[in-house]
Amino acid sequence: MKKLIWLAVLVLLVVGGKKGIDHLSRDRELSTYKKRVQSMLEGMQEGGNYQTAVCMWYMGTVSLDQRDFNSAADSFDTWRQKRGLQRVTGFNVGEVVVEKERSVLGEGGISKVSVVVNGKPLTFRVADRIPIEVVQ
């Protein structure tokens, strides 16, 4: 009987511990996507760091090699122009909703990030290592 009780306690600890780790991992994922959008938008403001904005938009990184950066910057400028985001005067990053969980290896996550840019509400789809998209 004591062995069954200890086994039950052990199972509860393992399951509870995994749930706790999963919760912390999900919180970190949401925070990462929110920070990526915030860094991109800060870089798009007057006096902001354009290079950071491009890199965050393109791959969610702080830097790219020169060839990748040049290509990303051209695409970023086109993306901004199509969406009327050439000049960001103010923004607020809101709720982040997970669309697809990251895999055990930490890849493949997709989230939607609600923002208000220049008074206009938008939703960005943010995924690992690909450019940020606007969701209509």
TIVO-2410 file (N, C-alpha, C; in nm, 3 decimals):
# residues 136
REC num residu      c1      c2      c3 atome chaine
REC   1      M   0.083  -0.119   0.000     N      A
REC   1      M   0.000   0.000   0.000    CA      A
REC   1      M   0.087   0.126   0.000     C      A
REC   2      K   0.195   0.126   0.083     N      A
REC   2      K   0.284   0.241   0.087    CA      A
REC   2      K   0.349   0.264  -0.050     C      A
REC   3      K   0.382   0.154  -0.118     N      A
REC   3      K   0.445   0.167  -0.250    CA      A
REC   3      K   0.349   0.232  -0.349     C      A
REC   4      L   0.221   0.198  -0.341     N      A
REC   4      L   0.123   0.259  -0.430    CA      A
REC   4      L   0.108   0.408  -0.403     C      A
REC   5      I   0.109   0.445  -0.277     N      A
REC   5      I   0.099   0.587  -0.241    CA      A
REC   5      I   0.220   0.663  -0.294     C      A
REC   6      W   0.339   0.607  -0.274     N      A
REC   6      W   0.461   0.673  -0.323    CA      A
REC   6      W   0.461   0.681  -0.476     C      A
REC   7      L   0.413   0.578  -0.539     N      A
REC   7      L   0.405   0.577  -0.685    CA      A
REC   7      L   0.308   0.686  -0.732     C      A
REC   8      A   0.194   0.697  -0.666     N      A
REC   8      A   0.096   0.800  -0.702    CA      A
REC   8      A   0.155   0.940  -0.682     C      A
REC   9      V   0.226   0.959  -0.571     N      A
REC   9      V   0.290   1.089  -0.544    CA      A
REC   9      V   0.394   1.119  -0.652     C      A
REC  10      L   0.473   1.021  -0.688     N      A
REC  10      L   0.575   1.039  -0.791    CA      A
REC  10      L   0.512   1.076  -0.925     C      A
REC  11      V   0.405   1.007  -0.962     N      A
REC  11      V   0.336   1.037  -1.088    CA      A
REC  11      V   0.282   1.180  -1.085     C      A
REC  12      L   0.222   1.220  -0.975     N      A
REC  12      L   0.170   1.356  -0.963    CA      A
REC  12      L   0.281   1.460  -0.975     C      A
REC  13      L   0.394   1.435  -0.915     N      A
REC  13      L   0.507   1.527  -0.924    CA      A
REC  13      L   0.559   1.538  -1.067     C      A
REC  14      V   0.572   1.426  -1.134     N      A
REC  14      V   0.622   1.427  -1.272    CA      A
REC  14      V   0.524   1.502  -1.363     C      A
REC  15      V   0.397   1.467  -1.355     N      A
REC  15      V   0.296   1.531  -1.440    CA      A
REC  15      V   0.286   1.680  -1.406     C      A
REC  16      G   0.280   1.712  -1.280     N      A
REC  16      G   0.272   1.852  -1.238    CA      A
REC  16      G   0.396   1.930  -1.279     C      A
REC  17      G   0.513   1.868  -1.267     N      A
REC  17      G   0.637   1.934  -1.307    CA      A
REC  17      G   0.641   1.961  -1.456     C      A
REC  18      K   0.595   1.866  -1.535     N      A
REC  18      K   0.592   1.884  -1.680    CA      A
REC  18      K   0.496   1.996  -1.717     C      A
REC  19      K   0.380   1.998  -1.655     N      A
REC  19      K   0.283   2.105  -1.682    CA      A
REC  19      K   0.341   2.241  -1.647     C      A
REC  20      G   0.413   2.248  -1.536     N      A
REC  20      G   0.477   2.373  -1.496    CA      A
REC  20      G   0.583   2.417  -1.595     C      A
REC  21      I   0.663   2.323  -1.641     N      A
REC  21      I   0.766   2.354  -1.740    CA      A
REC  21      I   0.701   2.397  -1.872     C      A
REC  22      D   0.596   2.327  -1.914     N      A
REC  22      D   0.526   2.365  -2.036    CA      A
REC  22      D   0.469   2.506  -2.026     C      A
REC  23      H   0.415   2.540  -1.910     N      A
REC  23      H   0.358   2.673  -1.889    CA      A
REC  23      H   0.467   2.780  -1.899     C      A
REC  24      L   0.581   2.756  -1.835     N      A
REC  24      L   0.692   2.851  -1.840    CA      A
REC  24      L   0.745   2.865  -1.982     C      A
REC  25      S   0.753   2.755  -2.054     N      A
REC  25      S   0.801   2.757  -2.192    CA      A
REC  25      S   0.705   2.838  -2.279     C      A
REC  26      R   0.577   2.818  -2.261     N      A
REC  26      R   0.478   2.893  -2.339    CA      A
REC  26      R   0.486   3.042  -2.307     C      A
REC  27      D   0.500   3.078  -2.180     N      A
REC  27      D   0.515   3.219  -2.143    CA      A
REC  27      D   0.637   3.280  -2.208     C      A
REC  28      R   0.747   3.206  -2.213     N      A
REC  28      R   0.869   3.255  -2.276    CA      A
REC  28      R   0.848   3.275  -2.425     C      A
REC  29      E   0.776   3.181  -2.489     N      A
REC  29      E   0.746   3.191  -2.631    CA      A
REC  29      E   0.663   3.316  -2.660     C      A
REC  30      L   0.560   3.340  -2.582     N      A
REC  30      L   0.476   3.458  -2.601    CA      A
REC  30      L   0.557   3.586  -2.583     C      A
REC  31      S   0.641   3.587  -2.482     N      A
REC  31      S   0.726   3.703  -2.456    CA      A
REC  31      S   0.823   3.728  -2.572     C      A
REC  32      T   0.878   3.622  -2.628     N      A
REC  32      T   0.973   3.634  -2.740    CA      A
REC  32      T   0.905   3.698  -2.861     C      A
REC  33      Y   0.786   3.653  -2.895     N      A
REC  33      Y   0.715   3.708  -3.010    CA      A
REC  33      Y   0.677   3.855  -2.985     C      A
REC  34      K   0.633   3.884  -2.866     N      A
REC  34      K   0.596   4.022  -2.832    CA      A
REC  34      K   0.718   4.113  -2.840     C      A
REC  35      K   0.832   4.069  -2.788     N      A
REC  35      K   0.954   4.149  -2.793    CA      A
REC  35      K   1.003   4.168  -2.936     C      A
REC  36      R   0.985   4.065  -3.020     N      A
REC  36      R   1.026   4.076  -3.160    CA      A
REC  36      R   0.947   4.187  -3.230     C      A
REC  37      V   0.816   4.188  -3.211     N      A
REC  37      V   0.730   4.291  -3.272    CA      A
REC  37      V   0.765   4.428  -3.216     C      A
REC  38      Q   0.784   4.436  -3.085     N      A
REC  38      Q   0.816   4.564  -3.022    CA      A
REC  38      Q   0.949   4.619  -3.075     C      A
REC  39      S   1.051   4.533  -3.085     N      A
REC  39      S   1.181   4.577  -3.137    CA      A
REC  39      S   1.171   4.624  -3.281     C      A
REC  40      M   1.093   4.553  -3.361     N      A
REC  40      M   1.074   4.593  -3.500    CA      A
REC  40      M   1.009   4.731  -3.508     C      A
REC  41      L   0.901   4.751  -3.432     N      A
REC  41      L   0.829   4.878  -3.436    CA      A
REC  41      L   0.913   4.993  -3.380     C      A
REC  42      E   0.990   4.967  -3.275     N      A
REC  42      E   1.080   5.071  -3.222    CA      A
REC  42      E   1.181   5.114  -3.328     C      A
REC  43      G   1.233   5.017  -3.404     N      A
REC  43      G   1.328   5.049  -3.510    CA      A
REC  43      G   1.266   5.125  -3.624     C      A
REC  44      M   1.134   5.117  -3.640     N      A
REC  44      M   1.064   5.186  -3.749    CA      A
REC  44      M   1.029   5.330  -3.712     C      A
REC  45      Q   1.044   5.366  -3.586     N      A
REC  45      Q   1.015   5.503  -3.544    CA      A
REC  45      Q   1.129   5.596  -3.583     C      A
REC  46      E   1.098   5.725  -3.591     N      A
REC  46      E   1.202   5.823  -3.620    CA      A
REC  46      E   1.312   5.813  -3.513     C      A
REC  47      G   1.435   5.802  -3.559     N      A
REC  47      G   1.548   5.787  -3.468    CA      A
REC  47      G   1.570   5.644  -3.423     C      A
REC  48      G   1.485   5.553  -3.470     N      A
REC  48      G   1.499   5.411  -3.434    CA      A
REC  48      G   1.610   5.345  -3.513     C      A
REC  49      N   1.639   5.222  -3.477     N      A
REC  49      N   1.746   5.147  -3.543    CA      A
REC  49      N   1.686   5.066  -3.659     C      A
REC  50      Y   1.705   5.118  -3.780     N      A
REC  50      Y   1.650   5.056  -3.901    CA      A
REC  50      Y   1.701   4.914  -3.918     C      A
REC  51      Q   1.828   4.891  -3.891     N      A
REC  51      Q   1.886   4.758  -3.906    CA      A
REC  51      Q   1.816   4.658  -3.814     C      A
REC  52      T   1.792   4.698  -3.691     N      A
REC  52      T   1.721   4.610  -3.598    CA      A
REC  52      T   1.580   4.582  -3.647     C      A
REC  53      A   1.512   4.685  -3.699     N      A
REC  53      A   1.376   4.667  -3.750    CA      A
REC  53      A   1.375   4.564  -3.863     C      A
REC  54      V   1.468   4.577  -3.955     N      A
REC  54      V   1.474   4.483  -4.069    CA      A
REC  54      V   1.502   4.341  -4.020     C      A
REC  55      C   1.601   4.327  -3.934     N      A
REC  55      C   1.640   4.193  -3.886    CA      A
REC  55      C   1.529   4.127  -3.806     C      A
REC  56      M   1.462   4.204  -3.720     N      A
REC  56      M   1.352   4.149  -3.642    CA      A
REC  56      M   1.235   4.110  -3.732     C      A
REC  57      W   1.204   4.194  -3.830     N      A
REC  57      W   1.096   4.162  -3.923    CA      A
REC  57      W   1.129   4.036  -4.003     C      A
REC  58      Y   1.250   4.029  -4.053     N      A
REC  58      Y   1.288   3.924  -4.147    CA      A
REC  58      Y   1.303   3.787  -4.081     C      A
REC  59      M   1.379   3.780  -3.971     N      A
REC  59      M   1.408   3.648  -3.910    CA      A
REC  59      M   1.399   3.646  -3.758     C      A
REC  60      G   1.375   3.763  -3.697     N      A
REC  60      G   1.372   3.766  -3.551    CA      A
REC  60      G   1.510   3.759  -3.489     C      A
REC  61      T   1.610   3.807  -3.564     N      A
REC  61      T   1.748   3.807  -3.515    CA      A
REC  61      T   1.795   3.951  -3.500     C      A
REC  62      V   1.908   3.970  -3.434     N      A
REC  62      V   1.962   4.105  -3.416    CA      A
REC  62      V   2.053   4.147  -3.530     C      A
REC  63      S   2.095   4.052  -3.613     N      A
REC  63      S   2.180   4.087  -3.727    CA      A
REC  63      S   2.169   3.982  -3.836     C      A
REC  64      L   2.208   4.022  -3.956     N      A
REC  64      L   2.213   3.935  -4.074    CA      A
REC  64      L   2.343   3.963  -4.146     C      A
REC  65      D   2.389   3.868  -4.227     N      A
REC  65      D   2.508   3.900  -4.307    CA      A
REC  65      D   2.466   4.002  -4.414     C      A
REC  66      Q   2.563   4.069  -4.473     N      A
REC  66      Q   2.534   4.182  -4.561    CA      A
REC  66      Q   2.444   4.146  -4.678     C      A
REC  67      R   2.468   4.032  -4.742     N      A
REC  67      R   2.387   3.992  -4.856    CA      A
REC  67      R   2.242   3.970  -4.815     C      A
REC  68      D   2.221   3.895  -4.704     N      A
REC  68      D   2.085   3.871  -4.655    CA      A
REC  68      D   2.019   4.002  -4.612     C      A
REC  69      F   2.098   4.090  -4.549     N      A
REC  69      F   2.041   4.216  -4.502    CA      A
REC  69      F   1.992   4.300  -4.620     C      A
REC  70      N   2.071   4.310  -4.726     N      A
REC  70      N   2.030   4.391  -4.841    CA      A
REC  70      N   1.900   4.341  -4.901     C      A
REC  71      S   1.888   4.212  -4.917     N      A
REC  71      S   1.766   4.152  -4.971    CA      A
REC  71      S   1.648   4.174  -4.875     C      A
REC  72      A   1.673   4.152  -4.745     N      A
REC  72      A   1.569   4.170  -4.643    CA      A
REC  72      A   1.523   4.315  -4.637     C      A
REC  73      A   1.616   4.409  -4.646     N      A
REC  73      A   1.582   4.551  -4.638    CA      A
REC  73      A   1.492   4.592  -4.755     C      A
REC  74      D   1.524   4.543  -4.875     N      A
REC  74      D   1.438   4.572  -4.991    CA      A
REC  74      D   1.298   4.518  -4.969     C      A
REC  75      S   1.287   4.395  -4.924     N      A
REC  75      S   1.156   4.333  -4.899    CA      A
REC  75      S   1.082   4.405  -4.787     C      A
REC  76      F   1.155   4.443  -4.683     N      A
REC  76      F   1.096   4.514  -4.569    CA      A
REC  76      F   1.038   4.648  -4.613     C      A
REC  77      D   1.113   4.722  -4.693     N      A
REC  77      D   1.065   4.852  -4.740    CA      A
REC  77      D   0.938   4.838  -4.823     C      A
REC  78      T   0.932   4.735  -4.908     N      A
REC  78      T   0.812   4.708  -4.988    CA      A
REC  78      T   0.696   4.670  -4.897     C      A
REC  79      W   0.723   4.584  -4.798     N      A
REC  79      W   0.621   4.541  -4.702    CA      A
REC  79      W   0.563   4.661  -4.628     C      A
REC  80      R   0.650   4.749  -4.581     N      A
REC  80      R   0.606   4.869  -4.507    CA      A
REC  80      R   0.520   4.959  -4.595     C      A
REC  81      Q   0.565   4.981  -4.718     N      A
REC  81      Q   0.493   5.071  -4.808    CA      A
REC  81      Q   0.354   5.017  -4.839     C      A
REC  82      K   0.343   4.886  -4.866     N      A
REC  82      K   0.213   4.825  -4.897    CA      A
REC  82      K   0.114   4.838  -4.782     C      A
REC  83      R   0.165   4.845  -4.661     N      A
REC  83      R   0.078   4.850  -4.543    CA      A
REC  83      R   0.068   4.988  -4.480     C      A
REC  84      G   0.127   5.086  -4.543     N      A
REC  84      G   0.121   5.223  -4.491    CA      A
REC  84      G   0.199   5.240  -4.361     C      A
REC  85      L   0.307   5.165  -4.347     N      A
REC  85      L   0.386   5.169  -4.223    CA      A
REC  85      L   0.524   5.232  -4.243     C      A
REC  86      Q   0.537   5.320  -4.344     N      A
REC  86      Q   0.667   5.380  -4.369    CA      A
REC  86      Q   0.713   5.465  -4.250     C      A
REC  87      R   0.618   5.530  -4.185     N      A
REC  87      R   0.651   5.618  -4.073    CA      A
REC  87      R   0.568   5.577  -3.951     C      A
REC  88      V   0.633   5.525  -3.850     N      A
REC  88      V   0.564   5.486  -3.726    CA      A
REC  88      V   0.584   5.597  -3.624     C      A
REC  89      T   0.472   5.659  -3.585     N      A
REC  89      T   0.479   5.768  -3.487    CA      A
REC  89      T   0.442   5.721  -3.347     C      A
REC  90      G   0.376   5.609  -3.338     N      A
REC  90      G   0.339   5.554  -3.208    CA      A
REC  90      G   0.283   5.413  -3.226     C      A
REC  91      F   0.297   5.335  -3.122     N      A
REC  91      F   0.245   5.198  -3.129    CA      A
REC  91      F   0.223   5.145  -2.989     C      A
REC  92      N   0.141   5.040  -2.983     N      A
REC  92      N   0.118   4.967  -2.859    CA      A
REC  92      N   0.107   4.819  -2.895     C      A
REC  93      V   0.187   4.738  -2.831     N      A
REC  93      V   0.182   4.593  -2.854    CA      A
REC  93      V   0.090   4.533  -2.749     C      A
REC  94      G  -0.011   4.461  -2.796     N      A
REC  94      G  -0.111   4.405  -2.706    CA      A
REC  94      G  -0.097   4.256  -2.686     C      A
REC  95      E  -0.209   4.188  -2.702     N      A
REC  95      E  -0.220   4.045  -2.672    CA      A
REC  95      E  -0.147   3.958  -2.775     C      A
REC  96      V  -0.091   3.849  -2.724     N      A
REC  96      V  -0.027   3.749  -2.808    CA      A
REC  96      V  -0.106   3.619  -2.793     C      A
REC  97      V  -0.146   3.561  -2.906     N      A
REC  97      V  -0.223   3.437  -2.905    CA      A
REC  97      V  -0.146   3.332  -2.983     C      A
REC  98      V  -0.123   3.217  -2.922     N      A
REC  98      V  -0.051   3.109  -2.989    CA      A
REC  98      V  -0.143   3.044  -3.091     C      A
REC  99      E  -0.097   3.037  -3.214     N      A
REC  99      E  -0.170   2.970  -3.321    CA      A
REC  99      E  -0.121   2.826  -3.334     C      A
REC 100      K   0.011   2.808  -3.319     N      A
REC 100      K   0.072   2.676  -3.327    CA      A
REC 100      K   0.187   2.671  -3.227     C      A
REC 101      E   0.184   2.572  -3.140     N      A
REC 101      E   0.288   2.556  -3.039    CA      A
REC 101      E   0.422   2.521  -3.103     C      A
REC 102      R   0.529   2.563  -3.040     N      A
REC 102      R   0.662   2.520  -3.083    CA      A
REC 102      R   0.676   2.371  -3.058     C      A
REC 103      S   0.758   2.307  -3.139     N      A
REC 103      S   0.784   2.165  -3.120    CA      A
REC 103      S   0.875   2.146  -2.999     C      A
REC 104      V   0.896   2.022  -2.962     N      A
REC 104      V   0.984   1.990  -2.850    CA      A
REC 104      V   1.124   2.046  -2.875     C      A
REC 105      L   1.164   2.053  -3.001     N      A
REC 105      L   1.296   2.105  -3.037    CA      A
REC 105      L   1.298   2.258  -3.040     C      A
REC 106      G   1.184   2.322  -3.012     N      A
REC 106      G   1.179   2.467  -3.005    CA      A
REC 106      G   1.159   2.537  -3.137     C      A
REC 107      E   1.113   2.464  -3.239     N      A
REC 107      E   1.094   2.526  -3.369    CA      A
REC 107      E   0.949   2.515  -3.413     C      A
REC 108      G   0.912   2.604  -3.504     N      A
REC 108      G   0.782   2.592  -3.568    CA      A
REC 108      G   0.668   2.664  -3.500     C      A
REC 109      G   0.693   2.744  -3.399     N      A
REC 109      G   0.585   2.815  -3.333    CA      A
REC 109      G   0.532   2.929  -3.419     C      A
REC 110      I   0.400   2.953  -3.408     N      A
REC 110      I   0.336   3.065  -3.477    CA      A
REC 110      I   0.240   3.131  -3.379     C      A
REC 111      S   0.246   3.263  -3.371     N      A
REC 111      S   0.155   3.338  -3.285    CA      A
REC 111      S   0.101   3.459  -3.358     C      A
REC 112      K  -0.013   3.506  -3.312     N      A
REC 112      K  -0.070   3.632  -3.361    CA      A
REC 112      K  -0.050   3.736  -3.253     C      A
REC 113      V   0.001   3.851  -3.293     N      A
REC 113      V   0.028   3.960  -3.200    CA      A
REC 113      V  -0.059   4.079  -3.239     C      A
REC 114      S  -0.144   4.122  -3.148     N      A
REC 114      S  -0.229   4.238  -3.173    CA      A
REC 114      S  -0.151   4.365  -3.141     C      A
REC 115      V  -0.158   4.461  -3.232     N      A
REC 115      V  -0.088   4.588  -3.213    CA      A
REC 115      V  -0.177   4.703  -3.259     C      A
REC 116      V  -0.143   4.820  -3.212     N      A
REC 116      V  -0.201   4.944  -3.265    CA      A
REC 116      V  -0.082   5.027  -3.311     C      A
REC 117      V  -0.079   5.060  -3.441     N      A
REC 117      V   0.029   5.137  -3.498    CA      A
REC 117      V  -0.030   5.264  -3.558     C      A
REC 118      N   0.018   5.378  -3.509     N      A
REC 118      N  -0.033   5.507  -3.557    CA      A
REC 118      N  -0.185   5.515  -3.543     C      A
REC 119      G  -0.237   5.454  -3.435     N      A
REC 119      G  -0.380   5.456  -3.409    CA      A
REC 119      G  -0.460   5.352  -3.485     C      A
REC 120      K  -0.394   5.272  -3.567     N      A
REC 120      K  -0.463   5.172  -3.649    CA      A
REC 120      K  -0.440   5.032  -3.592     C      A
REC 121      P  -0.548   4.959  -3.558     N      A
REC 121      P  -0.529   4.822  -3.506    CA      A
REC 121      P  -0.487   4.727  -3.618     C      A
REC 122      L  -0.389   4.644  -3.588     N      A
REC 122      L  -0.337   4.543  -3.680    CA      A
REC 122      L  -0.312   4.414  -3.605     C      A
REC 123      T  -0.304   4.306  -3.677     N      A
REC 123      T  -0.262   4.179  -3.619    CA      A
REC 123      T  -0.146   4.127  -3.702     C      A
REC 124      F  -0.035   4.097  -3.635     N      A
REC 124      F   0.082   4.040  -3.701    CA      A
REC 124      F   0.087   3.890  -3.674     C      A
REC 125      R   0.120   3.813  -3.777     N      A
REC 125      R   0.148   3.670  -3.758    CA      A
REC 125      R   0.299   3.659  -3.748     C      A
REC 126      V   0.345   3.606  -3.636     N      A
REC 126      V   0.488   3.596  -3.609    CA      A
REC 126      V   0.524   3.449  -3.596     C      A
REC 127      A   0.620   3.407  -3.678     N      A
REC 127      A   0.666   3.268  -3.676    CA      A
REC 127      A   0.818   3.268  -3.668     C      A
REC 128      D   0.871   3.157  -3.625     N      A
REC 128      D   1.016   3.143  -3.612    CA      A
REC 128      D   1.085   3.153  -3.747     C      A
REC 129      R   1.185   3.241  -3.753     N      A
REC 129      R   1.277   3.251  -3.867    CA      A
REC 129      R   1.214   3.280  -4.002     C      A
REC 130      I   1.097   3.345  -4.003     N      A
REC 130      I   1.040   3.393  -4.130    CA      A
REC 130      I   0.986   3.534  -4.107     C      A
REC 131      P   0.969   3.611  -4.215     N      A
REC 131      P   0.921   3.749  -4.198    CA      A
REC 131      P   0.783   3.757  -4.133     C      A
REC 132      I   0.764   3.864  -4.059     N      A
REC 132      I   0.636   3.892  -3.994    CA      A
REC 132      I   0.535   3.928  -4.103     C      A
REC 133      E   0.412   3.879  -4.088     N      A
REC 133      E   0.304   3.908  -4.183    CA      A
REC 133      E   0.194   3.985  -4.113     C      A
REC 134      V   0.120   4.063  -4.191     N      A
REC 134      V  -0.002   4.127  -4.140    CA      A
REC 134      V  -0.118   4.036  -4.174     C      A
REC 135      V  -0.202   4.008  -4.076     N      A
REC 135      V  -0.319   3.924  -4.094    CA      A
REC 135      V  -0.439   4.015  -4.114     C      A
REC 136      Q  -0.517   3.989  -4.213     N      A
REC 136      Q  -0.635   4.073  -4.240    CA      A
REC 136      Q  -0.756   4.020  -4.168     C      A
***
